Amino acid sequence: MDLLFIFLILENIFERFLPILSYTDEVIALICLGLLVIKLPRARIHRYYLKILLWFLGVLLIGLFSTFIYLVQTNPIAILKDMLAVSKFFIVYIYSAVFMSERNADRIVRHINIFSKIYIPVLFVFSVVNQFFNIGMDSGYRGPIKTFAFLYSHSTFMVASVVVVCSLLIAQGFRKNLNILICIAIVLAFSMRSKAFIYMASILILMVLIRKQGEVNTVIIFTPRIRRRIYISIIVIAISAYFIARAKIRSYLAWGLGAARPALYIIGFKILRDFFPLGSGFASFASSISGAYYSPLYFKYGINNVSGLRQSEGYEYMSDTFWPYIIAQFGVLGTVMYILALLYVFKDIIRMYKKDASSLLAAIALFIYIIAGCFVESMLTNATIVLVALTLGYYLRIIAHTSSINHVVEK
């Protein structure tokens, strides 16, 4: 599992040389699905996992129902691909949280730490050098800053990898890894991605509001007061996120149907109204699959000539957001069910890590990063979500497990 982690962190880089690796996330999801089908009927699992499955299966059923009623997308390959894409996060999260063993946890954590303490300094050095010299590791300027991407195809993939590494280091102790976490903050700042700044703000706010008990050791008493602090933290983070991203929000509102991302939001709500309450079905809107099998909805709503959504140009911004994909394809009912499934993932994260303050902070911040990312990219269906799901369900869990053992030994 340590080699899998390292591979997934670097997969987007390797993909530039071996394009077939772009199917890695789907392969992992299918393997986890097969193992779930085999193991789940005989397993005794927490009720939260059953509720995640229940609500998410409801989303799939609504998607299938609306697909066959409205026949917007009729290509069976496109429909199957989209079903897998929207399922990846929940499949991998449930399998990794329930069935992946904590055996050899110490060795895996040790190897991940060795890799992280090489990987992050390398990124830090190149992120600084990139600002002063043309070394081809950026994707242009945002203001006076070059948007650092390292060797990744886009800075968003680099940010996802760095955020995952950061979460694992925080789970092992903020003070213990302070120097390397400072390097991470600088690398994320040079990415100039709003979700990276929201993630860093989340960590700081959560540290202030829920981490106080855990300064000496990581064990906390999970009381209603701590639970209230978590939800207060989320409110404060949401307000902070607005102020971080408000310039972008204003520009999107100004562009309207003239740019891909705001056009997807505007038309997504129109589809929500026109296909009430079930949505337009799988592979029909706001995804790369709906672009590859070009959905007739783009013609119907007159956005087929919007820059980034044109079929002739490669529809490069077709999946530049996530929520329009959900609200348009699955309607009101499917959107409510999808949000409930995510809510139970969040509840399960709190349940799983409530005895370890550092792991709890890292897991909540990572979950907030996912939600923030959904407003500006297809976070919950893109390739990086498999790594994030494994981190939430498995890698953070084995770190919390090893921390609790070490705490007992120290006592």
C-alpha positions as CSV (number, residue, x, y, z in Angstrom):
1,M,0.0,0.0,0.0
2,D,3.0,2.3,0.5
3,L,4.0,1.8,-3.2
4,L,0.4,2.4,-4.3
5,F,0.4,5.7,-2.4
6,I,3.6,6.8,-4.0
7,F,2.4,5.8,-7.5
8,L,-0.9,7.6,-7.1
9,I,0.9,10.8,-5.9
10,L,3.0,10.7,-9.1
11,E,0.5,9.1,-11.5
12,N,-0.3,12.3,-13.4
13,I,3.4,12.8,-14.1
14,F,3.8,9.2,-15.3
15,E,0.6,9.5,-17.4
16,R,2.4,12.1,-19.7
17,F,4.7,9.3,-20.8
18,L,2.3,6.3,-20.5
19,P,-1.2,7.6,-21.4
20,I,-2.7,4.2,-20.6
21,L,-2.2,5.1,-16.9
22,S,-5.1,7.5,-17.2
23,Y,-7.3,4.5,-16.5
24,T,-5.7,3.7,-13.1
25,D,-8.5,5.3,-11.1
26,E,-11.2,3.3,-12.9
27,V,-9.2,0.1,-12.5
28,I,-8.8,0.6,-8.8
29,A,-12.5,1.5,-8.4
30,L,-13.6,-1.6,-10.3
31,I,-11.3,-3.8,-8.2
32,C,-12.7,-2.3,-5.0
33,L,-16.3,-2.8,-6.4
34,G,-15.6,-6.4,-7.1
35,L,-14.2,-7.0,-3.6
36,L,-17.1,-5.1,-2.1
37,V,-19.6,-7.3,-3.9
38,I,-17.8,-10.4,-2.5
39,K,-17.2,-9.3,1.0
40,L,-20.1,-6.9,1.9
41,P,-23.0,-9.5,2.1
42,R,-21.1,-11.3,5.0
43,A,-19.7,-8.3,6.7
44,R,-21.1,-6.5,9.8
45,I,-20.5,-2.8,9.2
46,H,-21.4,0.4,10.9
47,R,-24.8,1.9,10.0
48,Y,-23.2,5.0,8.4
49,Y,-21.8,2.8,5.6
50,L,-25.2,1.3,5.0
51,K,-26.7,4.8,4.8
52,I,-23.9,6.0,2.4
53,L,-24.7,3.0,0.2
54,L,-28.5,3.5,0.5
55,W,-28.5,7.1,-0.5
56,F,-25.9,6.7,-3.3
57,L,-27.7,3.7,-4.8
58,G,-30.8,6.0,-4.8
59,V,-28.7,8.4,-7.0
60,L,-27.8,5.7,-9.4
61,L,-31.4,4.5,-9.7
62,I,-32.7,8.0,-10.4
63,G,-29.9,8.4,-13.0
64,L,-30.9,5.2,-14.7
65,F,-34.6,6.0,-14.5
66,S,-34.2,9.5,-16.0
67,T,-31.7,8.2,-18.7
68,F,-34.3,5.7,-20.0
69,I,-37.2,8.1,-19.7
70,Y,-35.7,11.1,-21.5
71,L,-33.2,9.3,-23.7
72,V,-30.9,12.4,-23.8
73,Q,-27.8,10.2,-23.9
74,T,-28.4,6.8,-25.6
75,N,-24.8,5.5,-26.0
76,P,-24.5,2.6,-23.5
77,I,-20.7,3.0,-23.2
78,A,-21.1,6.6,-22.2
79,I,-23.8,5.7,-19.6
80,L,-21.6,2.9,-18.1
81,K,-18.6,5.2,-18.0
82,D,-20.5,7.9,-16.2
83,M,-22.0,5.5,-13.7
84,L,-18.4,4.4,-12.8
85,A,-17.2,8.0,-12.7
86,V,-19.8,9.1,-10.2
87,S,-19.4,6.0,-8.1
88,K,-15.6,6.0,-7.7
89,F,-15.4,8.0,-4.5
90,F,-18.0,6.1,-2.5
91,I,-16.8,2.6,-3.7
92,V,-13.2,3.3,-2.8
93,Y,-14.0,5.1,0.4
94,I,-16.3,2.3,1.8
95,Y,-13.9,-0.5,0.8
96,S,-10.8,1.2,2.2
97,A,-12.5,2.2,5.4
98,V,-14.2,-1.1,6.1
99,F,-12.0,-3.9,4.6
100,M,-8.4,-2.7,4.2
101,S,-6.2,-4.2,7.0
102,E,-4.1,-2.2,9.4
103,R,-1.4,-4.9,9.1
104,N,2.1,-3.6,8.5
105,A,0.8,-0.1,9.3
106,D,4.1,1.0,10.9
107,R,6.1,0.1,7.8
108,I,3.7,1.7,5.4
109,V,3.6,5.0,7.4
110,R,7.4,5.0,7.7
111,H,7.8,4.6,3.9
112,I,5.2,7.3,3.2
113,N,7.1,9.6,5.5
114,I,10.4,9.0,3.8
115,F,8.9,9.7,0.4
116,S,7.1,12.8,1.7
117,K,10.3,14.3,3.1
118,I,11.9,13.9,-0.3
119,Y,8.9,14.9,-2.4
120,I,8.0,18.1,-0.6
121,P,11.5,19.7,-0.5
122,V,11.9,18.9,-4.2
123,L,8.7,20.7,-5.0
124,F,9.6,23.6,-2.7
125,V,12.9,24.2,-4.4
126,F,11.4,24.1,-7.9
127,S,8.5,26.3,-6.8
128,V,10.9,29.0,-5.7
129,V,13.2,28.7,-8.7
130,N,10.2,28.7,-11.0
131,Q,9.3,32.2,-9.9
132,F,12.6,33.7,-11.0
133,F,13.6,31.5,-14.0
134,N,11.7,30.0,-17.0
135,I,12.0,26.3,-16.2
136,G,8.7,25.3,-17.8
137,M,6.9,24.3,-14.5
138,D,4.1,26.8,-14.5
139,S,0.8,27.3,-16.5
140,G,1.1,31.1,-16.8
141,Y,0.6,34.0,-14.4
142,R,-2.1,34.9,-12.0
143,G,-1.3,38.5,-11.1
144,P,2.5,38.7,-10.5
145,I,2.8,35.0,-9.5
146,K,3.5,32.1,-11.8
147,T,1.1,29.2,-11.2
148,F,3.4,26.4,-10.2
149,A,2.5,23.0,-11.6
150,F,5.9,21.1,-11.3
151,L,5.8,18.2,-13.8
152,Y,2.0,17.7,-13.5
153,S,-0.2,18.3,-16.5
154,H,-2.0,21.0,-14.5
155,S,-1.5,22.7,-11.1
156,T,-4.8,21.3,-9.8
157,F,-3.3,17.7,-9.9
158,M,-0.2,18.9,-8.1
159,V,-2.3,20.6,-5.5
160,A,-4.4,17.5,-4.8
161,S,-1.2,15.4,-4.3
162,V,0.4,18.0,-2.0
163,V,-2.8,18.3,0.0
164,V,-3.0,14.6,0.6
165,V,0.7,14.5,1.7
166,C,0.0,17.5,4.0
167,S,-3.0,15.8,5.5
168,L,-0.9,12.7,6.4
169,L,1.8,14.8,8.0
170,I,-0.6,16.9,10.0
171,A,-2.2,13.7,11.3
172,Q,1.2,12.7,12.7
173,G,1.6,16.0,14.5
174,F,1.7,19.6,13.4
175,R,4.7,20.6,15.6
176,K,6.6,17.5,14.7
177,N,6.4,18.3,11.0
178,L,6.4,22.1,11.2
179,N,9.3,22.8,8.9
180,I,8.0,20.6,6.0
181,L,4.5,21.9,6.5
182,I,5.8,25.5,6.0
183,C,7.3,24.2,2.7
184,I,4.0,22.8,1.8
185,A,2.2,26.1,2.5
186,I,4.7,27.9,0.2
187,V,4.2,25.3,-2.6
188,L,0.4,25.6,-2.3
189,A,0.6,29.4,-2.3
190,F,2.6,29.3,-5.5
191,S,-0.1,27.2,-7.2
192,M,-2.4,30.2,-6.9
193,R,-5.4,27.8,-6.7
194,S,-8.3,29.1,-4.6
195,K,-9.0,25.7,-3.2
196,A,-5.4,25.4,-1.9
197,F,-5.9,28.7,0.0
198,I,-9.2,27.5,1.3
199,Y,-7.6,24.2,2.5
200,M,-4.8,26.2,4.3
201,A,-7.4,28.5,5.9
202,S,-9.4,25.4,7.0
203,I,-6.3,24.0,8.8
204,L,-5.7,27.2,10.7
205,I,-9.4,27.6,11.7
206,L,-9.7,24.0,12.8
207,M,-6.5,24.3,14.8
208,V,-7.8,27.3,16.7
209,L,-11.3,25.8,17.4
210,I,-10.8,22.1,17.9
211,R,-7.1,21.4,18.4
212,K,-6.5,23.1,21.7
213,Q,-7.0,19.9,23.8
214,G,-4.5,18.0,21.7
215,E,-1.4,20.2,22.0
216,V,0.3,17.8,24.5
217,N,-1.0,14.5,23.2
218,T,-3.3,13.6,20.3
219,V,-6.0,11.9,22.4
220,I,-9.2,14.0,22.9
221,I,-12.5,13.6,24.7
222,F,-15.1,13.9,22.0
223,T,-17.9,15.9,23.7
224,P,-20.9,17.8,22.3
225,R,-18.9,20.9,22.9
226,I,-16.2,19.6,20.5
227,R,-18.9,18.6,18.0
228,R,-20.3,22.2,18.2
229,R,-16.8,23.6,17.6
230,I,-16.5,21.4,14.4
231,Y,-19.7,22.8,13.0
232,I,-18.8,26.4,14.0
233,S,-15.4,25.8,12.2
234,I,-17.2,24.8,9.1
235,I,-19.3,28.0,9.1
236,V,-16.2,30.1,9.7
237,I,-14.4,28.3,6.9
238,A,-17.4,28.8,4.5
239,I,-17.3,32.5,5.2
240,S,-13.5,32.6,4.7
241,A,-13.9,30.7,1.4
242,Y,-16.3,33.3,0.1
243,F,-13.8,36.1,0.8
244,I,-10.9,34.1,-0.7
245,A,-12.9,33.3,-3.9
246,R,-15.1,36.4,-4.1
247,A,-13.1,38.0,-7.0
248,K,-13.6,34.8,-9.0
249,I,-17.3,34.7,-8.2
250,R,-17.8,38.2,-9.4
251,S,-15.9,37.6,-12.6
252,Y,-18.1,34.5,-13.3
253,L,-21.3,36.5,-12.7
254,A,-20.0,39.1,-15.1
255,W,-19.2,36.6,-17.9
256,G,-22.6,34.8,-17.7
257,L,-23.1,32.5,-20.7
258,G,-20.0,33.9,-22.3
259,A,-17.6,31.5,-20.4
260,A,-17.7,27.8,-19.8
261,R,-17.9,27.6,-16.0
262,P,-20.7,30.1,-15.4
263,A,-22.6,28.8,-18.5
264,L,-22.5,25.3,-17.0
265,Y,-24.0,26.7,-13.7
266,I,-26.7,28.7,-15.4
267,I,-27.8,26.0,-17.8
268,G,-27.5,23.4,-15.0
269,F,-30.2,25.1,-13.1
270,K,-32.3,25.4,-16.2
271,I,-32.0,21.7,-16.8
272,L,-32.9,21.1,-13.1
273,R,-36.1,23.1,-13.8
274,D,-36.9,21.6,-17.2
275,F,-36.3,17.9,-16.2
276,F,-37.8,18.2,-12.8
277,P,-37.5,16.2,-10.5
278,L,-35.3,13.5,-12.0
279,G,-32.7,15.3,-14.1
280,S,-31.5,14.5,-17.6
281,G,-29.7,11.3,-16.9
282,F,-26.2,9.9,-17.2
283,A,-23.6,11.4,-19.5
284,S,-25.8,14.2,-20.5
285,F,-24.2,17.4,-19.0
286,A,-21.2,19.0,-17.4
287,S,-18.7,16.1,-17.7
288,S,-15.9,15.1,-20.0
289,I,-17.9,12.0,-20.9
290,S,-20.9,14.2,-22.0
291,G,-18.3,16.0,-24.1
292,A,-16.7,12.9,-25.6
293,Y,-20.2,11.6,-26.5
294,Y,-21.4,15.1,-27.2
295,S,-24.7,15.5,-25.5
296,P,-27.6,17.1,-27.4
297,L,-28.3,19.4,-24.4
298,Y,-25.4,21.6,-25.4
299,F,-27.2,22.3,-28.7
300,K,-30.6,22.5,-27.1
301,Y,-29.5,25.2,-24.6
302,G,-27.3,27.1,-27.1
303,I,-23.9,26.7,-25.3
304,N,-22.3,24.5,-28.0
305,N,-20.3,27.5,-29.2
306,V,-19.1,28.7,-25.8
307,S,-15.3,28.7,-25.6
308,G,-14.2,25.5,-23.8
309,L,-17.5,23.7,-24.6
310,R,-17.1,23.5,-28.4
311,Q,-16.9,19.9,-29.7
312,S,-14.4,21.0,-32.4
313,E,-12.0,22.4,-29.8
314,G,-12.0,19.4,-27.6
315,Y,-14.6,20.7,-25.0
316,E,-11.6,21.3,-22.6
317,Y,-13.7,23.0,-19.9
318,M,-16.7,20.7,-20.0
319,S,-15.8,19.3,-16.6
320,D,-14.6,22.6,-15.1
321,T,-17.1,22.3,-12.3
322,F,-19.1,19.6,-10.5
323,W,-22.4,20.7,-8.9
324,P,-24.0,21.5,-12.3
325,Y,-23.2,17.9,-13.2
326,I,-25.1,16.6,-10.2
327,I,-28.1,19.0,-10.3
328,A,-28.7,18.6,-14.0
329,Q,-28.2,14.9,-14.4
330,F,-29.9,13.7,-11.2
331,G,-32.4,16.5,-10.6
332,V,-33.7,17.6,-7.2
333,L,-34.2,14.1,-5.8
334,G,-30.8,12.8,-6.9
335,T,-29.0,16.0,-5.6
336,V,-30.6,15.6,-2.2
337,M,-29.6,11.9,-2.0
338,Y,-26.1,12.7,-3.2
339,I,-25.7,15.4,-0.5
340,L,-27.0,13.0,2.1
341,A,-24.5,10.3,1.0
342,L,-21.7,12.9,1.4
343,L,-23.1,14.0,4.8
344,Y,-22.8,10.4,6.1
345,V,-19.2,10.2,4.8
346,F,-18.5,13.3,6.8
347,K,-20.2,11.8,9.9
348,D,-18.2,8.6,9.5
349,I,-15.0,10.6,9.3
350,I,-15.8,12.3,12.6
351,R,-16.7,8.9,14.1
352,M,-13.6,7.2,12.8
353,Y,-11.1,9.9,14.0
354,K,-12.8,11.4,17.0
355,K,-10.3,10.0,19.5
356,D,-7.3,11.5,17.7
357,A,-7.2,15.3,17.4
358,S,-4.5,15.5,14.7
359,S,-6.1,12.9,12.5
360,L,-9.6,14.4,13.0
361,L,-8.3,17.9,12.0
362,A,-6.5,16.4,8.9
363,A,-9.5,14.4,7.8
364,I,-12.0,17.3,8.2
365,A,-9.7,19.7,6.3
366,L,-9.3,17.2,3.5
367,F,-13.0,16.7,3.3
368,I,-13.5,20.5,3.1
369,Y,-10.9,20.6,0.3
370,I,-13.0,18.1,-1.7
371,I,-16.2,20.2,-1.3
372,A,-14.4,23.4,-2.1
373,G,-12.9,21.8,-5.2
374,C,-16.3,20.8,-6.5
375,F,-17.2,24.4,-7.2
376,V,-14.3,24.8,-9.7
377,E,-13.6,21.3,-11.0
378,S,-15.0,17.8,-11.3
379,M,-13.4,16.9,-8.0
380,L,-15.5,13.9,-7.1
381,T,-15.2,12.2,-10.5
382,N,-11.6,13.1,-11.6
383,A,-8.6,10.8,-11.3
384,T,-7.3,12.3,-8.0
385,I,-10.5,11.3,-6.0
386,V,-9.4,7.7,-5.7
387,L,-6.2,8.8,-3.9
388,V,-8.3,11.2,-1.7
389,A,-10.8,8.4,-0.9
390,L,-8.0,6.0,0.1
391,T,-6.5,8.7,2.3
392,L,-9.7,9.3,4.1
393,G,-10.6,5.7,4.5
394,Y,-7.2,4.0,4.9
395,Y,-4.0,6.0,5.1
396,L,-5.3,8.4,7.8
397,R,-6.8,5.5,9.7
398,I,-3.5,3.6,9.9
399,I,-1.7,6.8,11.0
400,A,-4.4,7.2,13.8
401,H,-3.9,3.5,14.7
402,T,-0.1,3.8,15.0
403,S,-0.4,7.1,16.9
404,S,-2.7,5.5,19.5
405,I,-0.4,2.5,19.9
406,N,2.6,4.8,20.4
407,H,0.6,6.9,22.9
408,V,-0.1,3.8,24.9
409,V,3.5,2.7,24.8
410,E,4.7,6.2,25.9
411,K,2.3,6.0,28.9
